[in-house]
Amino acid sequence: MRAMGNYRSVDDLIQAVLQEYRMMQLRGEADKLRGRLREIGQTDVEALISRLGNSS
């Protein structure tokens, strides 16, 4: 039980590990979304509109 640190039970330890895992996943997804938003922010809107106008 000493290896569990400040956790009162194995259930508390598992719950803490799962919570940390989920937080890491959410941080990863947030980083991906930030990257996508950055890409969208760098889009040349005028060129996109021009290309869309020429495609019809």
mmJSON file of the N, C-alpha and C atoms, coordinates in Angstrom:
{"data_MODEL":{"atom_site":{
"group_PDB":["ATOM","ATOM","ATOM","ATOM","ATOM","ATOM","ATOM","ATOM","ATOM","ATOM","ATOM","ATOM","ATOM","ATOM","ATOM","ATOM","ATOM","ATOM","ATOM","ATOM","ATOM","ATOM","ATOM","ATOM","ATOM","ATOM","ATOM","ATOM","ATOM","ATOM","ATOM","ATOM","ATOM","ATOM","ATOM","ATOM","ATOM","ATOM","ATOM","ATOM","ATOM","ATOM","ATOM","ATOM","ATOM","ATOM","ATOM","ATOM","ATOM","ATOM","ATOM","ATOM","ATOM","ATOM","ATOM","ATOM","ATOM","ATOM","ATOM","ATOM","ATOM","ATOM","ATOM","ATOM","ATOM","ATOM","ATOM","ATOM","ATOM","ATOM","ATOM","ATOM","ATOM","ATOM","ATOM","ATOM","ATOM","ATOM","ATOM","ATOM","ATOM","ATOM","ATOM","ATOM","ATOM","ATOM","ATOM","ATOM","ATOM","ATOM","ATOM","ATOM","ATOM","ATOM","ATOM","ATOM","ATOM","ATOM","ATOM","ATOM","ATOM","ATOM","ATOM","ATOM","ATOM","ATOM","ATOM","ATOM","ATOM","ATOM","ATOM","ATOM","ATOM","ATOM","ATOM","ATOM","ATOM","ATOM","ATOM","ATOM","ATOM","ATOM","ATOM","ATOM","ATOM","ATOM","ATOM","ATOM","ATOM","ATOM","ATOM","ATOM","ATOM","ATOM","ATOM","ATOM","ATOM","ATOM","ATOM","ATOM","ATOM","ATOM","ATOM","ATOM","ATOM","ATOM","ATOM","ATOM","ATOM","ATOM","ATOM","ATOM","ATOM","ATOM","ATOM","ATOM","ATOM","ATOM","ATOM","ATOM","ATOM","ATOM","ATOM","ATOM","ATOM","ATOM","ATOM","ATOM"],
"id":[1,2,3,4,5,6,7,8,9,10,11,12,13,14,15,16,17,18,19,20,21,22,23,24,25,26,27,28,29,30,31,32,33,34,35,36,37,38,39,40,41,42,43,44,45,46,47,48,49,50,51,52,53,54,55,56,57,58,59,60,61,62,63,64,65,66,67,68,69,70,71,72,73,74,75,76,77,78,79,80,81,82,83,84,85,86,87,88,89,90,91,92,93,94,95,96,97,98,99,100,101,102,103,104,105,106,107,108,109,110,111,112,113,114,115,116,117,118,119,120,121,122,123,124,125,126,127,128,129,130,131,132,133,134,135,136,137,138,139,140,141,142,143,144,145,146,147,148,149,150,151,152,153,154,155,156,157,158,159,160,161,162,163,164,165,166,167,168],
"type_symbol":["N","C","C","N","C","C","N","C","C","N","C","C","N","C","C","N","C","C","N","C","C","N","C","C","N","C","C","N","C","C","N","C","C","N","C","C","N","C","C","N","C","C","N","C","C","N","C","C","N","C","C","N","C","C","N","C","C","N","C","C","N","C","C","N","C","C","N","C","C","N","C","C","N","C","C","N","C","C","N","C","C","N","C","C","N","C","C","N","C","C","N","C","C","N","C","C","N","C","C","N","C","C","N","C","C","N","C","C","N","C","C","N","C","C","N","C","C","N","C","C","N","C","C","N","C","C","N","C","C","N","C","C","N","C","C","N","C","C","N","C","C","N","C","C","N","C","C","N","C","C","N","C","C","N","C","C","N","C","C","N","C","C","N","C","C","N","C","C"],
"label_atom_id":["N","CA","C","N","CA","C","N","CA","C","N","CA","C","N","CA","C","N","CA","C","N","CA","C","N","CA","C","N","CA","C","N","CA","C","N","CA","C","N","CA","C","N","CA","C","N","CA","C","N","CA","C","N","CA","C","N","CA","C","N","CA","C","N","CA","C","N","CA","C","N","CA","C","N","CA","C","N","CA","C","N","CA","C","N","CA","C","N","CA","C","N","CA","C","N","CA","C","N","CA","C","N","CA","C","N","CA","C","N","CA","C","N","CA","C","N","CA","C","N","CA","C","N","CA","C","N","CA","C","N","CA","C","N","CA","C","N","CA","C","N","CA","C","N","CA","C","N","CA","C","N","CA","C","N","CA","C","N","CA","C","N","CA","C","N","CA","C","N","CA","C","N","CA","C","N","CA","C","N","CA","C","N","CA","C","N","CA","C","N","CA","C","N","CA","C"],
"label_alt_id":[null,null,null,null,null,null,null,null,null,null,null,null,null,null,null,null,null,null,null,null,null,null,null,null,null,null,null,null,null,null,null,null,null,null,null,null,null,null,null,null,null,null,null,null,null,null,null,null,null,null,null,null,null,null,null,null,null,null,null,null,null,null,null,null,null,null,null,null,null,null,null,null,null,null,null,null,null,null,null,null,null,null,null,null,null,null,null,null,null,null,null,null,null,null,null,null,null,null,null,null,null,null,null,null,null,null,null,null,null,null,null,null,null,null,null,null,null,null,null,null,null,null,null,null,null,null,null,null,null,null,null,null,null,null,null,null,null,null,null,null,null,null,null,null,null,null,null,null,null,null,null,null,null,null,null,null,null,null,null,null,null,null,null,null,null,null,null,null],
"label_comp_id":["MET","MET","MET","ARG","ARG","ARG","ALA","ALA","ALA","MET","MET","MET","GLY","GLY","GLY","ASN","ASN","ASN","TYR","TYR","TYR","ARG","ARG","ARG","SER","SER","SER","VAL","VAL","VAL","ASP","ASP","ASP","ASP","ASP","ASP","LEU","LEU","LEU","ILE","ILE","ILE","GLN","GLN","GLN","ALA","ALA","ALA","VAL","VAL","VAL","LEU","LEU","LEU","GLN","GLN","GLN","GLU","GLU","GLU","TYR","TYR","TYR","ARG","ARG","ARG","MET","MET","MET","MET","MET","MET","GLN","GLN","GLN","LEU","LEU","LEU","ARG","ARG","ARG","GLY","GLY","GLY","GLU","GLU","GLU","ALA","ALA","ALA","ASP","ASP","ASP","LYS","LYS","LYS","LEU","LEU","LEU","ARG","ARG","ARG","GLY","GLY","GLY","ARG","ARG","ARG","LEU","LEU","LEU","ARG","ARG","ARG","GLU","GLU","GLU","ILE","ILE","ILE","GLY","GLY","GLY","GLN","GLN","GLN","THR","THR","THR","ASP","ASP","ASP","VAL","VAL","VAL","GLU","GLU","GLU","ALA","ALA","ALA","LEU","LEU","LEU","ILE","ILE","ILE","SER","SER","SER","ARG","ARG","ARG","LEU","LEU","LEU","GLY","GLY","GLY","ASN","ASN","ASN","SER","SER","SER","SER","SER","SER"],
"label_asym_id":["A","A","A","A","A","A","A","A","A","A","A","A","A","A","A","A","A","A","A","A","A","A","A","A","A","A","A","A","A","A","A","A","A","A","A","A","A","A","A","A","A","A","A","A","A","A","A","A","A","A","A","A","A","A","A","A","A","A","A","A","A","A","A","A","A","A","A","A","A","A","A","A","A","A","A","A","A","A","A","A","A","A","A","A","A","A","A","A","A","A","A","A","A","A","A","A","A","A","A","A","A","A","A","A","A","A","A","A","A","A","A","A","A","A","A","A","A","A","A","A","A","A","A","A","A","A","A","A","A","A","A","A","A","A","A","A","A","A","A","A","A","A","A","A","A","A","A","A","A","A","A","A","A","A","A","A","A","A","A","A","A","A","A","A","A","A","A","A"],
"label_entity_id":["1","1","1","1","1","1","1","1","1","1","1","1","1","1","1","1","1","1","1","1","1","1","1","1","1","1","1","1","1","1","1","1","1","1","1","1","1","1","1","1","1","1","1","1","1","1","1","1","1","1","1","1","1","1","1","1","1","1","1","1","1","1","1","1","1","1","1","1","1","1","1","1","1","1","1","1","1","1","1","1","1","1","1","1","1","1","1","1","1","1","1","1","1","1","1","1","1","1","1","1","1","1","1","1","1","1","1","1","1","1","1","1","1","1","1","1","1","1","1","1","1","1","1","1","1","1","1","1","1","1","1","1","1","1","1","1","1","1","1","1","1","1","1","1","1","1","1","1","1","1","1","1","1","1","1","1","1","1","1","1","1","1","1","1","1","1","1","1"],
"label_seq_id":[1,1,1,2,2,2,3,3,3,4,4,4,5,5,5,6,6,6,7,7,7,8,8,8,9,9,9,10,10,10,11,11,11,12,12,12,13,13,13,14,14,14,15,15,15,16,16,16,17,17,17,18,18,18,19,19,19,20,20,20,21,21,21,22,22,22,23,23,23,24,24,24,25,25,25,26,26,26,27,27,27,28,28,28,29,29,29,30,30,30,31,31,31,32,32,32,33,33,33,34,34,34,35,35,35,36,36,36,37,37,37,38,38,38,39,39,39,40,40,40,41,41,41,42,42,42,43,43,43,44,44,44,45,45,45,46,46,46,47,47,47,48,48,48,49,49,49,50,50,50,51,51,51,52,52,52,53,53,53,54,54,54,55,55,55,56,56,56],
"pdbx_PDB_ins_code":[null,null,null,null,null,null,null,null,null,null,null,null,null,null,null,null,null,null,null,null,null,null,null,null,null,null,null,null,null,null,null,null,null,null,null,null,null,null,null,null,null,null,null,null,null,null,null,null,null,null,null,null,null,null,null,null,null,null,null,null,null,null,null,null,null,null,null,null,null,null,null,null,null,null,null,null,null,null,null,null,null,null,null,null,null,null,null,null,null,null,null,null,null,null,null,null,null,null,null,null,null,null,null,null,null,null,null,null,null,null,null,null,null,null,null,null,null,null,null,null,null,null,null,null,null,null,null,null,null,null,null,null,null,null,null,null,null,null,null,null,null,null,null,null,null,null,null,null,null,null,null,null,null,null,null,null,null,null,null,null,null,null,null,null,null,null,null,null],
"Cartn_x":[0.809,0.0,0.854,2.107,2.957,3.174,3.167,3.415,2.268,1.146,-0.022,0.025,0.977,1.083,-0.018,-0.69,-1.712,-3.118,-3.251,-4.574,-5.044,-6.316,-6.872,-7.17,-7.47,-7.794,-7.299,-7.317,-6.934,-7.916,-9.179,-10.183,-9.848,-9.431,-9.047,-7.85,-6.897,-5.715,-6.098,-6.923,-7.358,-8.148,-8.999,-9.791,-8.875,-7.85,-6.903,-6.119,-5.711,-4.968,-5.857,-7.108,-8.029,-8.309,-8.452,-8.692,-7.502,-6.302,-5.11,-5.01,-5.336,-5.319,-6.312,-7.509,-8.528,-8.094,-7.479,-6.999,-5.914,-5.037,-3.997,-4.623,-5.657,-6.349,-7.005,-7.659,-8.309,-7.294,-6.137,-5.099,-4.614,-4.459,-4.042,-5.056,-6.34,-7.389,-7.432,-7.246,-7.241,-6.078,-4.93,-3.775,-4.071,-4.723,-5.088,-6.046,-7.036,-8.0,-7.335,-6.412,-5.684,-4.915,-4.293,-3.563,-4.481,-5.629,-6.598,-7.107,-7.385,-7.851,-6.772,-5.528,-4.421,-4.363,-4.55,-4.555,-5.7,-6.869,-8.026,-7.774,-7.151,-6.86,-5.882,-5.074,-4.093,-4.622,-5.882,-6.472,-6.672,-6.3,-6.521,-7.963,-8.815,-10.246,-10.542,-9.879,-10.12,-9.805,-8.694,-8.328,-9.342,-9.817,-10.806,-12.106,-12.552,-13.782,-13.606,-12.457,-12.178,-12.225,-11.614,-11.612,-13.006,-13.795,-15.173,-16.003,-15.771,-16.495,-16.156,-14.907,-14.477,-14.924,-15.306,-15.653,-17.08,-17.906,-19.301,-19.545],
"Cartn_y":[-1.199,0.0,1.266,1.185,2.379,2.937,2.083,2.52,3.374,3.364,4.109,5.579,5.995,7.401,7.837,8.917,9.494,8.982,7.932,7.408,6.449,6.569,5.753,4.331,4.158,2.816,2.649,1.411,1.114,1.789,1.824,2.482,3.962,4.64,6.053,6.221,5.315,5.359,5.164,4.172,3.9,5.08,5.648,6.801,7.98,8.212,9.296,9.035,7.795,7.441,7.643,7.205,7.377,8.844,9.623,11.052,11.725,11.376,11.942,11.517,10.265,9.771,10.543,10.741,11.49,12.931,13.535,14.915,14.999,14.012,13.995,13.871,13.042,12.91,14.227,14.883,16.164,17.227,17.24,18.201,17.952,16.693,16.347,16.803,16.583,17.022,18.543,19.213,20.679,21.202,20.566,20.969,20.798,19.685,19.466,20.55,20.868,21.899,23.268,23.59,24.86,24.924,23.829,23.779,23.982,23.335,23.496,24.923,25.52,26.912,27.851,27.57,28.369,28.271,27.045,26.845,27.615,27.56,28.274,29.775,30.25,31.673,32.168,31.28,31.666,31.504,31.128,30.925,32.268,32.34,33.541,33.511,34.254,34.228,34.76,35.821,36.401,35.389,34.683,33.671,32.529,32.146,31.08,31.491,32.709,33.214,33.263,33.705,33.771,32.375,31.408,30.041,29.458,29.743,29.246,29.892,31.165,31.861,31.324,30.921,30.386,28.947,28.248,26.832,26.623,27.645,27.452,27.762],
"Cartn_z":[0.0,0.0,0.0,0.396,0.409,-0.984,-1.998,-3.371,-3.91,-3.241,-3.708,-3.319,-2.578,-2.221,-1.277,-1.637,-0.769,-1.052,-1.81,-2.144,-1.059,-0.701,0.384,-0.048,-1.347,-1.821,-3.254,-3.702,-5.077,-6.033,-5.652,-6.484,-6.676,-5.627,-5.731,-6.655,-6.553,-7.404,-8.868,-9.148,-10.516,-11.068,-10.246,-10.674,-11.028,-10.24,-10.502,-11.791,-12.01,-13.222,-14.45,-14.38,-15.498,-15.777,-14.722,-14.894,-15.587,-15.177,-15.807,-17.263,-17.55,-18.924,-19.786,-19.279,-20.028,-20.256,-19.254,-19.403,-20.483,-20.533,-21.559,-22.951,-23.07,-24.348,-24.748,-23.805,-24.09,-24.493,-23.812,-24.188,-25.613,-25.966,-27.326,-28.359,-28.076,-28.991,-29.075,-27.958,-27.952,-28.794,-28.704,-29.517,-31.009,-31.367,-32.766,-33.243,-32.422,-32.795,-32.943,-32.045,-32.161,-33.477,-33.846,-35.113,-36.303,-36.27,-37.363,-37.441,-36.294,-36.284,-36.818,-36.484,-36.998,-38.525,-39.056,-40.508,-41.156,-40.54,-41.076,-41.053,-39.994,-39.879,-40.929,-41.482,-42.492,-43.912,-44.051,-45.361,-46.058,-47.321,-48.125,-48.621,-47.952,-48.229,-49.626,-50.016,-51.337,-52.445,-52.324,-53.318,-53.314,-52.161,-52.062,-52.745,-52.509,-53.138,-54.642,-55.073,-56.515,-57.138,-56.499,-57.004,-57.026,-56.0,-55.967,-57.064,-57.318,-58.378,-59.758,-59.944,-61.238,-61.461,-60.422,-60.559,-61.043,-61.03,-61.447,-62.897],
"occupancy":[1.0,1.0,1.0,1.0,1.0,1.0,1.0,1.0,1.0,1.0,1.0,1.0,1.0,1.0,1.0,1.0,1.0,1.0,1.0,1.0,1.0,1.0,1.0,1.0,1.0,1.0,1.0,1.0,1.0,1.0,1.0,1.0,1.0,1.0,1.0,1.0,1.0,1.0,1.0,1.0,1.0,1.0,1.0,1.0,1.0,1.0,1.0,1.0,1.0,1.0,1.0,1.0,1.0,1.0,1.0,1.0,1.0,1.0,1.0,1.0,1.0,1.0,1.0,1.0,1.0,1.0,1.0,1.0,1.0,1.0,1.0,1.0,1.0,1.0,1.0,1.0,1.0,1.0,1.0,1.0,1.0,1.0,1.0,1.0,1.0,1.0,1.0,1.0,1.0,1.0,1.0,1.0,1.0,1.0,1.0,1.0,1.0,1.0,1.0,1.0,1.0,1.0,1.0,1.0,1.0,1.0,1.0,1.0,1.0,1.0,1.0,1.0,1.0,1.0,1.0,1.0,1.0,1.0,1.0,1.0,1.0,1.0,1.0,1.0,1.0,1.0,1.0,1.0,1.0,1.0,1.0,1.0,1.0,1.0,1.0,1.0,1.0,1.0,1.0,1.0,1.0,1.0,1.0,1.0,1.0,1.0,1.0,1.0,1.0,1.0,1.0,1.0,1.0,1.0,1.0,1.0,1.0,1.0,1.0,1.0,1.0,1.0,1.0,1.0,1.0,1.0,1.0,1.0],
"B_iso_or_equiv":[0.0,0.0,0.0,0.0,0.0,0.0,0.0,0.0,0.0,0.0,0.0,0.0,0.0,0.0,0.0,0.0,0.0,0.0,0.0,0.0,0.0,0.0,0.0,0.0,0.0,0.0,0.0,0.0,0.0,0.0,0.0,0.0,0.0,0.0,0.0,0.0,0.0,0.0,0.0,0.0,0.0,0.0,0.0,0.0,0.0,0.0,0.0,0.0,0.0,0.0,0.0,0.0,0.0,0.0,0.0,0.0,0.0,0.0,0.0,0.0,0.0,0.0,0.0,0.0,0.0,0.0,0.0,0.0,0.0,0.0,0.0,0.0,0.0,0.0,0.0,0.0,0.0,0.0,0.0,0.0,0.0,0.0,0.0,0.0,0.0,0.0,0.0,0.0,0.0,0.0,0.0,0.0,0.0,0.0,0.0,0.0,0.0,0.0,0.0,0.0,0.0,0.0,0.0,0.0,0.0,0.0,0.0,0.0,0.0,0.0,0.0,0.0,0.0,0.0,0.0,0.0,0.0,0.0,0.0,0.0,0.0,0.0,0.0,0.0,0.0,0.0,0.0,0.0,0.0,0.0,0.0,0.0,0.0,0.0,0.0,0.0,0.0,0.0,0.0,0.0,0.0,0.0,0.0,0.0,0.0,0.0,0.0,0.0,0.0,0.0,0.0,0.0,0.0,0.0,0.0,0.0,0.0,0.0,0.0,0.0,0.0,0.0,0.0,0.0,0.0,0.0,0.0,0.0],
"pdbx_formal_charge":[null,null,null,null,null,null,null,null,null,null,null,null,null,null,null,null,null,null,null,null,null,null,null,null,null,null,null,null,null,null,null,null,null,null,null,null,null,null,null,null,null,null,null,null,null,null,null,null,null,null,null,null,null,null,null,null,null,null,null,null,null,null,null,null,null,null,null,null,null,null,null,null,null,null,null,null,null,null,null,null,null,null,null,null,null,null,null,null,null,null,null,null,null,null,null,null,null,null,null,null,null,null,null,null,null,null,null,null,null,null,null,null,null,null,null,null,null,null,null,null,null,null,null,null,null,null,null,null,null,null,null,null,null,null,null,null,null,null,null,null,null,null,null,null,null,null,null,null,null,null,null,null,null,null,null,null,null,null,null,null,null,null,null,null,null,null,null,null],
"auth_seq_id":[1,1,1,2,2,2,3,3,3,4,4,4,5,5,5,6,6,6,7,7,7,8,8,8,9,9,9,10,10,10,11,11,11,12,12,12,13,13,13,14,14,14,15,15,15,16,16,16,17,17,17,18,18,18,19,19,19,20,20,20,21,21,21,22,22,22,23,23,23,24,24,24,25,25,25,26,26,26,27,27,27,28,28,28,29,29,29,30,30,30,31,31,31,32,32,32,33,33,33,34,34,34,35,35,35,36,36,36,37,37,37,38,38,38,39,39,39,40,40,40,41,41,41,42,42,42,43,43,43,44,44,44,45,45,45,46,46,46,47,47,47,48,48,48,49,49,49,50,50,50,51,51,51,52,52,52,53,53,53,54,54,54,55,55,55,56,56,56],
"auth_comp_id":["MET","MET","MET","ARG","ARG","ARG","ALA","ALA","ALA","MET","MET","MET","GLY","GLY","GLY","ASN","ASN","ASN","TYR","TYR","TYR","ARG","ARG","ARG","SER","SER","SER","VAL","VAL","VAL","ASP","ASP","ASP","ASP","ASP","ASP","LEU","LEU","LEU","ILE","ILE","ILE","GLN","GLN","GLN","ALA","ALA","ALA","VAL","VAL","VAL","LEU","LEU","LEU","GLN","GLN","GLN","GLU","GLU","GLU","TYR","TYR","TYR","ARG","ARG","ARG","MET","MET","MET","MET","MET","MET","GLN","GLN","GLN","LEU","LEU","LEU","ARG","ARG","ARG","GLY","GLY","GLY","GLU","GLU","GLU","ALA","ALA","ALA","ASP","ASP","ASP","LYS","LYS","LYS","LEU","LEU","LEU","ARG","ARG","ARG","GLY","GLY","GLY","ARG","ARG","ARG","LEU","LEU","LEU","ARG","ARG","ARG","GLU","GLU","GLU","ILE","ILE","ILE","GLY","GLY","GLY","GLN","GLN","GLN","THR","THR","THR","ASP","ASP","ASP","VAL","VAL","VAL","GLU","GLU","GLU","ALA","ALA","ALA","LEU","LEU","LEU","ILE","ILE","ILE","SER","SER","SER","ARG","ARG","ARG","LEU","LEU","LEU","GLY","GLY","GLY","ASN","ASN","ASN","SER","SER","SER","SER","SER","SER"],
"auth_asym_id":["A","A","A","A","A","A","A","A","A","A","A","A","A","A","A","A","A","A","A","A","A","A","A","A","A","A","A","A","A","A","A","A","A","A","A","A","A","A","A","A","A","A","A","A","A","A","A","A","A","A","A","A","A","A","A","A","A","A","A","A","A","A","A","A","A","A","A","A","A","A","A","A","A","A","A","A","A","A","A","A","A","A","A","A","A","A","A","A","A","A","A","A","A","A","A","A","A","A","A","A","A","A","A","A","A","A","A","A","A","A","A","A","A","A","A","A","A","A","A","A","A","A","A","A","A","A","A","A","A","A","A","A","A","A","A","A","A","A","A","A","A","A","A","A","A","A","A","A","A","A","A","A","A","A","A","A","A","A","A","A","A","A","A","A","A","A","A","A"],
"auth_atom_id":["N","CA","C","N","CA","C","N","CA","C","N","CA","C","N","CA","C","N","CA","C","N","CA","C","N","CA","C","N","CA","C","N","CA","C","N","CA","C","N","CA","C","N","CA","C","N","CA","C","N","CA","C","N","CA","C","N","CA","C","N","CA","C","N","CA","C","N","CA","C","N","CA","C","N","CA","C","N","CA","C","N","CA","C","N","CA","C","N","CA","C","N","CA","C","N","CA","C","N","CA","C","N","CA","C","N","CA","C","N","CA","C","N","CA","C","N","CA","C","N","CA","C","N","CA","C","N","CA","C","N","CA","C","N","CA","C","N","CA","C","N","CA","C","N","CA","C","N","CA","C","N","CA","C","N","CA","C","N","CA","C","N","CA","C","N","CA","C","N","CA","C","N","CA","C","N","CA","C","N","CA","C","N","CA","C","N","CA","C","N","CA","C","N","CA","C"],
"pdbx_PDB_model_num":[1,1,1,1,1,1,1,1,1,1,1,1,1,1,1,1,1,1,1,1,1,1,1,1,1,1,1,1,1,1,1,1,1,1,1,1,1,1,1,1,1,1,1,1,1,1,1,1,1,1,1,1,1,1,1,1,1,1,1,1,1,1,1,1,1,1,1,1,1,1,1,1,1,1,1,1,1,1,1,1,1,1,1,1,1,1,1,1,1,1,1,1,1,1,1,1,1,1,1,1,1,1,1,1,1,1,1,1,1,1,1,1,1,1,1,1,1,1,1,1,1,1,1,1,1,1,1,1,1,1,1,1,1,1,1,1,1,1,1,1,1,1,1,1,1,1,1,1,1,1,1,1,1,1,1,1,1,1,1,1,1,1,1,1,1,1,1,1]
}}}
